[in-house]
Amino acid sequence: MIPEPARTVHTVSRVLKPWAKQHRSASPLFVRGEGCQLFDDEGRSYLDLSAGLVAVNLGHAHPRVVEAMREQAERVCFVSPALRNDARERLAERLARLAPWPEGARTFFTTGGGEANEDAVKMARMITGRHKVLTAYRSFHGSAPGAGTLTGEDRRWANEPGMPGVVRFFAPYPYRSPFGVRDAEAETRAALAHLELVLEHEGAARVAALVLEPVVGTNGVIVYPPGYLEGVRAITERHGIVLVFDEVMTGFGRVGAAFAAQRFGVTPDMITMAKGIASAYVPLGGVLVRESLARHFDDVPLMCGHTYAGHPLAVAVADAALAAMEQEGLLERARELDGWLRAAFAPLAARHEVIGDVRGLGAFFGIEFVRDRATREPLVAWYGGVNTPMERLIAALRERGVVAFGRYNVVLVTPPLVIERDAIAHAAAVLDEALAATDLLTT
Ligand SMILES: Cc1ncc(COP(=O)(O)O)c(C=O)c1O
């Protein structure tokens, strides 16, 4: 008789987690979301303080978006990207209206942000006939080998040697200047001089694109000092380099405007998008290309394409999500949230020595932790280290009903844009309590 196979009880998830050791960790099983709340399988609710991964700008389960998803599913779920589709055309029209260029814009759709960055680079190379690409060290642009090479921080290491032609530079970081200065004006001046130097040594005429997050996201929520983005725009324009703003995190209301480009009054040549474009209800990304550059491909084949690019289900959902955001004033609401977030979280620094800096813009804040406030020694080694203190803090927050994410020594405070003031105050009180209960200095 053939014995019955032993039944295996899977206490360990069969899902491989990104950017992490696969050790067992007691994580709740999230089964539902609504507004700013997530719910686990036991009915406990959690405040989603990071809007997923700085993505669910509209909050979870917006009824009109869910309805749009259902409606589109009933109409058609797939139309080849080589054919025209009404939902795709509608979204591209809306994006052209939201874009910062009076001349107009066209969109090349992708399935996510990393792919959008890779395609932006490919387009810039085709347009300029040049090869090199500049990116900042403290940056994240995606995981797959191309975008992973554009990425400046240690998540690119597994890709190395990576895509040829990518050259990195240091961008400003006012709290920890790579140029050894401590005032914002000097930081801007030093960073722009450094960029000019890099270009001189690389040969500016060989550089196709410069890809930059207008506010740095997972690498510490770094708001560049006044004049830096303007300076980068002037330099790239002078050298005929395509300036790409990676607005995967900053786009769609995160900093209080459709794009950071408008918030800062600095206009790039292309904008890469994902996350907030569909409030992460479905996977979608894209490259928004100013009309004068998009026109290049009227007579030259655009050598990019993906089966799921501009998937009808995704574009219909994105259009509904953006329509809801526009109607509910959410593209600008982060300007109001800015004051509330600052007022709730900045005072925590006075109560916890381990907080080195609370900074941000709009609904895009980061709290940077240090071992020593005087020397600004980071709580954990910036690169390649095992991040036990941060894992403990994130777990302490979750035990108290707040889901957040952090990287290195920075926790991101980037809630859905529908959050109310009392929920912000509650989150700050929970962080206060979690910090009091957790000794972050022991590893
Ligand atoms: C600024 C930025 N660019 C690109 C990406 C990559 O986007 P995706 O994960 O959709 O490929 C991310 C993801 O976090 C990001 O933060």
The ligand as an SDF file (V2000), in Angstrom:
LIG
                    3D

 16 16  0  0  0  0  0  0  0  0999 V2000
   11.9530   56.8570   -7.3990 C   0  0  0  0  0  0  0  0  0  0  0  0
   11.6530   55.4680   -7.8680 C   0  0  0  0  0  0  0  0  0  0  0  0
   11.8860   55.1470   -9.1390 N   0  0  0  0  0  0  0  0  0  0  0  0
   11.6310   53.9330   -9.6210 C   0  0  0  0  0  0  0  0  0  0  0  0
   11.1150   52.9410   -8.8040 C   0  0  0  0  0  0  0  0  0  0  0  0
   10.8600   51.5830   -9.3650 C   0  0  0  0  0  0  0  0  0  0  0  0
    9.5240   51.4260   -9.6140 O   0  0  0  0  0  0  0  0  0  0  0  0
    8.9120   49.9430   -9.7860 P   0  0  0  0  0  0  0  0  0  0  0  0
    9.0890   49.2590   -8.4800 O   0  0  0  0  0  0  0  0  0  0  0  0
    7.4850   50.1980  -10.1630 O   0  0  0  0  0  0  0  0  0  0  0  0
    9.6950   49.3140  -10.8870 O   0  0  0  0  0  0  0  0  0  0  0  0
   10.8530   53.2340   -7.4680 C   0  0  0  0  0  0  0  0  0  0  0  0
   10.3080   52.2050   -6.5750 C   0  0  0  0  0  0  0  0  0  0  0  0
   10.2300   52.3250   -5.3880 O   0  0  0  0  0  0  0  0  0  0  0  0
   11.1410   54.5230   -6.9840 C   0  0  0  0  0  0  0  0  0  0  0  0
   10.9370   54.8480   -5.7080 O   0  0  0  0  0  0  0  0  0  0  0  0
  1  2  1  0
  2  3  1  0
  2 15  2  0
  3  4  2  0
  4  5  1  0
  5  6  1  0
  5 12  2  0
  6  7  1  0
  7  8  1  0
  8  9  2  0
  8 10  1  0
  8 11  1  0
 12 13  1  0
 12 15  1  0
 13 14  2  0
 15 16  1  0
M  END
$$$$
